[in-house]
């Protein structure tokens, strides 16, 4: 078989692969938390969204404690403002990568995973791209890994990104 035939066959297979990915994934949800791994996750998800011509949406979940001492109120506004900055940063990183994006700000008590799962299901996302490592070891010890909860309970495929 000639090199030209192999090359054409490889190109046809690659085109089929890209076409299949475009059919499978049209809406990608990416949770963002402001961690040091966030930018790598966004760059990867942006490239995937561009390649598949998918809509890219970032979600940040403001997590509030499940239990607070009596008479101590928690004002979520500073956390919401910080969350909006994280989302704006995510949007800017995606734009540098050539991907348009949307944002969502959610609230949850305890583990942010429940709000991520709710968003994914209610808005019919086809894929969740999430980092294996997140913001806080303390969060993992106290309320469980957001990534682990999303992986086990999502109604759509979950792509987990591991970092060194």
JORA-V348523 format. One record per pair of residues at least 6 apart in sequence whose C-alpha atoms are under 7 Angstrom apart, sorted by the first residue. I is the first residue (numbers start at 1). J is the second residue. D is the distance in Angstrom with one decimal. If there is no record, write none. Layout:
i = <I:I>
j = <J:J>
d = <D:D>
This chain:
i = <18:21:22:22:25:25:25:25:26:26:26:26:27:27:27:27:27:27:28:28:28:28:28:28:28:28:29:29:29:29:29:29:29:29:30:30:30:30:30:30:31:31:31:31:32:32:32:32:33:33:34:35:35:41:41:42:42:42:43:43:45:46:46:46:49:49:49:50:55:56:56:56:57:57:57:58:58:58:58:59:59:59:60:60:60:60:60:61:61:61:61:61:61:62:62:62:62:62:62:63:63:63:63:63:63:64:64:64:65:65:66:66:87:91:94:94:106:107:108:110:111:111:112:113:113:113:117:117:121:126:126:127:127:127:128:128:128:129:129:129:130:130:130:130:131:131:131:131:132:132:132:132:151>
j = <52:52:52:53:52:54:126:127:53:54:55:126:54:55:56:125:126:127:54:55:56:57:125:126:127:128:56:57:58:120:125:127:128:129:57:58:59:128:129:130:58:59:60:130:38:58:59:60:60:135:86:134:135:131:161:90:93:94:94:97:129:94:97:99:55:56:99:99:101:100:101:102:101:102:103:87:102:103:104:103:104:105:83:87:104:105:106:105:106:107:108:112:115:79:80:83:106:107:108:107:108:109:110:111:112:108:109:110:109:110:109:110:103:101:100:101:115:115:115:143:143:146:146:146:149:150:150:154:155:156:157:156:157:158:157:158:159:158:159:160:147:159:160:161:147:160:161:162:147:160:161:162:158>
d = <6.8:6.0:4.5:6.5:6.9:6.4:5.3:6.4:6.9:4.2:6.0:6.4:5.4:4.7:6.2:5.0:5.4:6.7:6.6:6.0:5.0:6.2:5.9:6.1:5.0:5.8:6.2:5.0:5.9:6.9:6.4:6.3:4.8:6.3:6.1:4.8:6.2:5.9:5.1:6.0:5.7:4.7:5.8:6.2:6.2:6.5:6.0:5.3:6.1:6.4:5.7:6.0:4.8:6.3:6.9:6.7:6.9:6.4:6.5:6.6:6.6:5.6:6.3:5.5:6.5:6.2:6.9:6.0:6.7:6.8:4.8:6.4:5.4:4.6:5.4:6.8:6.3:4.7:6.2:5.8:4.6:5.8:6.1:6.7:6.5:5.1:6.2:5.9:4.5:5.2:6.6:5.8:6.9:6.3:6.3:6.7:6.1:4.7:6.2:5.9:4.9:5.5:6.0:6.9:6.0:6.1:4.7:6.1:5.6:5.6:5.1:5.3:6.4:6.1:6.7:7.0:6.6:6.9:6.1:6.5:5.9:6.5:6.3:4.9:6.1:5.7:6.5:5.9:6.7:5.7:6.8:5.8:5.1:5.7:6.5:4.7:6.1:6.0:4.8:6.1:6.6:6.3:5.1:6.1:6.9:5.6:4.7:6.2:5.8:5.9:5.7:5.4:6.1>
